[in-house]
Amino acid sequence: MAKGRTKSKHSKRKRRWSARITRESIALTLEEGVFTKPTPRKIAVSLKRSADRSRRRKSTSYRSAMSMLTFFINRAGKRLSRARQRKLEKAKDELRKLYGNP
């Protein structure tokens, strides 16, 4: 390691990119607390509403909504409880139903 450089300076920047993506994503403007809603159905409806209203998405509204949900699940990783993980996975199924995808 070069003299005067600290490892933590670089690792902090790398660890925080997913939080920045969630906050500043131009793909969708998410409702506050969308991933903490009480039921999978409410999570899916909120994501669908956000995706349908968005004019900046690069793909279909279904793919944008599913992508944001998958991104959140993957980035939360081990910090998600099993119950919350199941709820978010069920939200994927609800999202598929809302868009009529099998």
PyMOL commands that set and color helices and strands:
alter all, ss='L'
color gray80, all
select helices_A, chain A and resi 7-15+17-24+34-36+40-53+61-79+82-99
alter helices_A, ss='H'
color red, helices_A
deselect
rebuild
show_as cartoon
